[in-house]
């Protein structure tokens, strides 16, 4: 599908999960045992037939660039187009951008030279799986200037943090956009995915930039909801949005539910990720694993329950890991016990240690820590 | 003519064998393409050894059922063999102006592809089999070959005396120079066996292959013809001693054993060694899920698998499902196969995409089989459905859908006790 150009913001919202993002951007957040958050949005674009994707980065993008490589895993390594990564300062005058409009302005040349007629703009803050063919058709059929994806869903008290809540007319037209409103209960949550024509996007970005406006949500969606026809397209599938450390924990744990996995990982719409060529998981004598997800490269000789083990994790003999998320290459020593714990990459828990958090407050162990 | 970059050495992998002793497992694919070790295919070991040894140009000679192998190797990217100069090439037999011929022997297969070798003008050619499980640094062997100023170096390892007549057996002097070589001798003179891994200095290889091609009495085989001819003419042949894990997985039993060896930490074949990874084309599947009440021990399992039952001493490939109440022991279950609830699988190799119905019984345990001569590993071929409640006895090879219950298996070596367990409700 050469008529749709994908633009992915890999860095937005990172300040709301600051524990996990001191050295990585939102897009390279490890999730679900073997993925990075950007895998979901890139795979949905690839599965929709989008062949050109620009990924905008801002800070801490080294791990992301390493993860993406030339985009081959998402079938985005192409002779022309394919995956293009835009670090800041990609043009001399662009500098460090303040918001999405600044960033889009800095890649205006890329937008102009694209053969696409439409642009889909996405963030990296959700675990979900869908395709965009129908949304694009609906955008074209409705005659809307901008079409935005939303889901009607119950929100917890802080769930609209750094998010937009929409009020809609009966025909689905957006009447008002509220940014980070202090609301709870059932609302229309904007999923940070929008489609518009490339020409309108170029115009809006240039026009906002000349007025020193830089926020896509505030200066375009909110300010221009009356002036332009903004249509809301409903998403009814599974989604979990990451907006706090607790929501990160919950979103991972939700993957233990077979219903959720069925919706996220259908065979015909795979979620692609970088291959690490790990050996299969080895279960030793005396291993006892239940209700857990394990990625390749793990070696389990102890007990694992209600947990997610990322690639290359080792659980020693008689160790117990319960209700925990253990990221890549973490080593849990013999006789250690972990409950309600999140360990970042390359953590070493030595023999006989005990770490216990609480359901509403899982403790987080920073990358590379030795306990 | 196109200019090719000269290479120090290239590898040629013989992957054309049918592997008829793997029975139904190689009905639709060549032996090197048979799934192995949870996420690999047999040829991954040889390909990964090449890349890890620093070889960037590899020819894979195919003949029997090449489709899957072709597709699997593709552009070689998973092994880092998608190269600007060189890379991996699948070389099937082809038609030439002088006629066309299948590959009639190992030497003939290389002979028919001499022009491929000559394009890269390599100093050395490494000739390998695509159906062995081992890890080996061929660059050390090349170093040995150069040190000895050899014309040909053959990797060799000690095998048990009683198995020696299955192999090419060689004897060498103190310096390692080979003094005799016999292919599958009835009375082996030593227990040093050829591993089917040869390094030739290119000029020597070409000379002897051309001579062999003109000899009508020759079976065009390295072990039977070329090596003895070289030895007879006084060429410098050396044996490179190899120590470590090596297994020819040519039979059902050896394939089963080699998989089981992966579960044994004392066996020196570490798939997890980051310094010598075995690469494979990966299935794009989510992490494996081990459900409530599952018991998984002494096993290796890979991505996309979902296990709710009991798995012990087994190797489970991508997207295998073991339903609640099902039991898989001492078995190998290949990608996408589903073991329905209540089914029991013992000592079996179940190929890709099978369905083992509820309460079905596949294979049996040796301790439950009174007549040991009737016992063996059970094989279920690709795509077979085993009906609920039916019984597949030990040593059976099932090619087609199976619906034979315990009442029809009076001749089968399944013990009365086991049959009793699976009598239909």
HADDOCK unambig.tbl for C-alpha pairs under 7 A between the chains (distance, minus, plus):
assign (segid A and resid 33 and name CA) (segid B and resid 287 and name CA) 6.31 0.50 0.50
assign (segid A and resid 34 and name CA) (segid B and resid 287 and name CA) 6.73 0.50 0.50
assign (segid A and resid 265 and name CA) (segid B and resid 286 and name CA) 6.83 0.50 0.50
assign (segid A and resid 270 and name CA) (segid B and resid 284 and name CA) 6.52 0.50 0.50
assign (segid A and resid 270 and name CA) (segid B and resid 285 and name CA) 6.99 0.50 0.50
assign (segid A and resid 272 and name CA) (segid B and resid 284 and name CA) 6.34 0.50 0.50
assign (segid A and resid 277 and name CA) (segid B and resid 279 and name CA) 5.85 0.50 0.50
assign (segid A and resid 278 and name CA) (segid B and resid 272 and name CA) 6.71 0.50 0.50
assign (segid A and resid 279 and name CA) (segid B and resid 271 and name CA) 5.62 0.50 0.50
assign (segid A and resid 279 and name CA) (segid B and resid 272 and name CA) 5.39 0.50 0.50
assign (segid A and resid 280 and name CA) (segid B and resid 38 and name CA) 6.21 0.50 0.50
assign (segid A and resid 280 and name CA) (segid B and resid 39 and name CA) 6.76 0.50 0.50
assign (segid A and resid 280 and name CA) (segid B and resid 300 and name CA) 5.87 0.50 0.50
assign (segid A and resid 280 and name CA) (segid B and resid 301 and name CA) 5.53 0.50 0.50
assign (segid A and resid 280 and name CA) (segid B and resid 302 and name CA) 4.69 0.50 0.50
assign (segid A and resid 281 and name CA) (segid B and resid 300 and name CA) 5.35 0.50 0.50
assign (segid A and resid 281 and name CA) (segid B and resid 301 and name CA) 5.32 0.50 0.50
assign (segid A and resid 281 and name CA) (segid B and resid 302 and name CA) 6.00 0.50 0.50
assign (segid A and resid 282 and name CA) (segid B and resid 299 and name CA) 5.88 0.50 0.50
assign (segid A and resid 282 and name CA) (segid B and resid 300 and name CA) 4.48 0.50 0.50
assign (segid A and resid 282 and name CA) (segid B and resid 301 and name CA) 6.74 0.50 0.50
assign (segid A and resid 283 and name CA) (segid B and resid 296 and name CA) 6.68 0.50 0.50
assign (segid A and resid 283 and name CA) (segid B and resid 297 and name CA) 5.15 0.50 0.50
assign (segid A and resid 283 and name CA) (segid B and resid 298 and name CA) 5.22 0.50 0.50
assign (segid A and resid 283 and name CA) (segid B and resid 299 and name CA) 5.18 0.50 0.50
assign (segid A and resid 283 and name CA) (segid B and resid 300 and name CA) 6.09 0.50 0.50
assign (segid A and resid 284 and name CA) (segid B and resid 297 and name CA) 5.52 0.50 0.50
assign (segid A and resid 284 and name CA) (segid B and resid 298 and name CA) 4.62 0.50 0.50
assign (segid A and resid 284 and name CA) (segid B and resid 299 and name CA) 6.89 0.50 0.50
assign (segid A and resid 285 and name CA) (segid B and resid 297 and name CA) 5.48 0.50 0.50
assign (segid A and resid 285 and name CA) (segid B and resid 298 and name CA) 5.20 0.50 0.50
assign (segid A and resid 286 and name CA) (segid B and resid 297 and name CA) 6.56 0.50 0.50
assign (segid A and resid 287 and name CA) (segid B and resid 297 and name CA) 5.72 0.50 0.50
assign (segid A and resid 288 and name CA) (segid B and resid 295 and name CA) 6.46 0.50 0.50
assign (segid A and resid 288 and name CA) (segid B and resid 296 and name CA) 6.73 0.50 0.50
assign (segid A and resid 289 and name CA) (segid B and resid 290 and name CA) 6.54 0.50 0.50
assign (segid A and resid 289 and name CA) (segid B and resid 295 and name CA) 6.89 0.50 0.50
assign (segid A and resid 289 and name CA) (segid B and resid 296 and name CA) 6.89 0.50 0.50
assign (segid A and resid 290 and name CA) (segid B and resid 290 and name CA) 5.43 0.50 0.50
assign (segid A and resid 290 and name CA) (segid B and resid 291 and name CA) 5.15 0.50 0.50
assign (segid A and resid 290 and name CA) (segid B and resid 292 and name CA) 4.83 0.50 0.50
assign (segid A and resid 290 and name CA) (segid B and resid 293 and name CA) 6.25 0.50 0.50
assign (segid A and resid 290 and name CA) (segid B and resid 294 and name CA) 6.02 0.50 0.50
assign (segid A and resid 291 and name CA) (segid B and resid 289 and name CA) 7.00 0.50 0.50
assign (segid A and resid 291 and name CA) (segid B and resid 290 and name CA) 5.40 0.50 0.50
assign (segid A and resid 291 and name CA) (segid B and resid 291 and name CA) 4.25 0.50 0.50
assign (segid A and resid 291 and name CA) (segid B and resid 292 and name CA) 4.86 0.50 0.50
assign (segid A and resid 292 and name CA) (segid B and resid 289 and name CA) 5.72 0.50 0.50
assign (segid A and resid 292 and name CA) (segid B and resid 290 and name CA) 5.39 0.50 0.50
assign (segid A and resid 292 and name CA) (segid B and resid 291 and name CA) 6.66 0.50 0.50
assign (segid A and resid 293 and name CA) (segid B and resid 287 and name CA) 5.87 0.50 0.50
assign (segid A and resid 293 and name CA) (segid B and resid 288 and name CA) 5.56 0.50 0.50
assign (segid A and resid 293 and name CA) (segid B and resid 289 and name CA) 4.56 0.50 0.50
assign (segid A and resid 293 and name CA) (segid B and resid 290 and name CA) 6.47 0.50 0.50
assign (segid A and resid 294 and name CA) (segid B and resid 287 and name CA) 5.39 0.50 0.50
assign (segid A and resid 294 and name CA) (segid B and resid 288 and name CA) 5.35 0.50 0.50
assign (segid A and resid 294 and name CA) (segid B and resid 289 and name CA) 6.50 0.50 0.50
assign (segid A and resid 295 and name CA) (segid B and resid 287 and name CA) 4.64 0.50 0.50
assign (segid A and resid 295 and name CA) (segid B and resid 288 and name CA) 6.34 0.50 0.50
assign (segid A and resid 295 and name CA) (segid B and resid 303 and name CA) 6.50 0.50 0.50
assign (segid A and resid 296 and name CA) (segid B and resid 302 and name CA) 6.15 0.50 0.50
assign (segid A and resid 296 and name CA) (segid B and resid 303 and name CA) 6.37 0.50 0.50
assign (segid A and resid 297 and name CA) (segid B and resid 272 and name CA) 6.96 0.50 0.50
